[in-house]
Amino acid sequence: MSFSSDVKDELRTVIAPARHCRLAEMQAICRLQGGKPVERKFFTIREKAFNIDADQRDIRNAVETFTVGTSCCRRSYLRGAFLAVGSMSDPARSYHLEFVCRSEEQAETIRKLMQDEQLHPGITRRGSRTVVYLKESGEIVELLGMMEAQRSLLAMENERVLRDVRGNVNRRVNLETANISKAVRTASRQIDAIRFLTEQGIEVDLPESLRKMAALRLKHPEATLEELGSLCSPPIGKSGVNHRLRRIVELAQQKGFK
Ligand SMILES: [Zn+2]
């Protein structure tokens, strides 16, 4: 089953306790499905909100004329709207929730209700339909909460955490790869500089500490600065090694090394 249909299954089990909220949800389903509701939740609520022998016209009238005024009813309307024309992508893959409406007026109603609940939906045309959508994961989570899809909300939060962790791991791996290739480039430039000095016969003129460092670098081309430092006698620190290798490259540059 898709994430979207799981959300709908959950929403079908949520029965608003107040009659006003039930009317709001019925109204959303009825309107958005073009006056002929097929969503089974409509009939579930009808059974709970009206007597078994209630007149069909009375029911239709009560549902059609109801005015959504308060937050509880706005949220119930959105729940009905999602059941009628909503869908969302699997949060393991992407963040997208939408209501596909037959008319611009219906879409505007949904957008307004969401805005009144401090959400920031987008709206767009898709063929003959008008689509109201959310793309921001935090807002999708909020809407799931407003519609009382607690289980789906938690499932989405879990996915979000996993995605964040994966993202962090990838970022760290990328950073380390970048650092390693930078170190490799630096080391190979040092080696080129030392070879240049040797070829020019200048290496012998270097101070002893630099000559020893140059020899160590040539012998251990893949060693880190720390490792080179520990090979010195007496051992020196990373910044000392760095300083000496930079001096070598600078001296080579002064003699024409590019
Ligand atoms: Zn209400």
Residues whose N, C-alpha, C, O or C-beta is under 5 A from the ligand:
A	BS01	ZN	A18 H20 C21 C72 C73
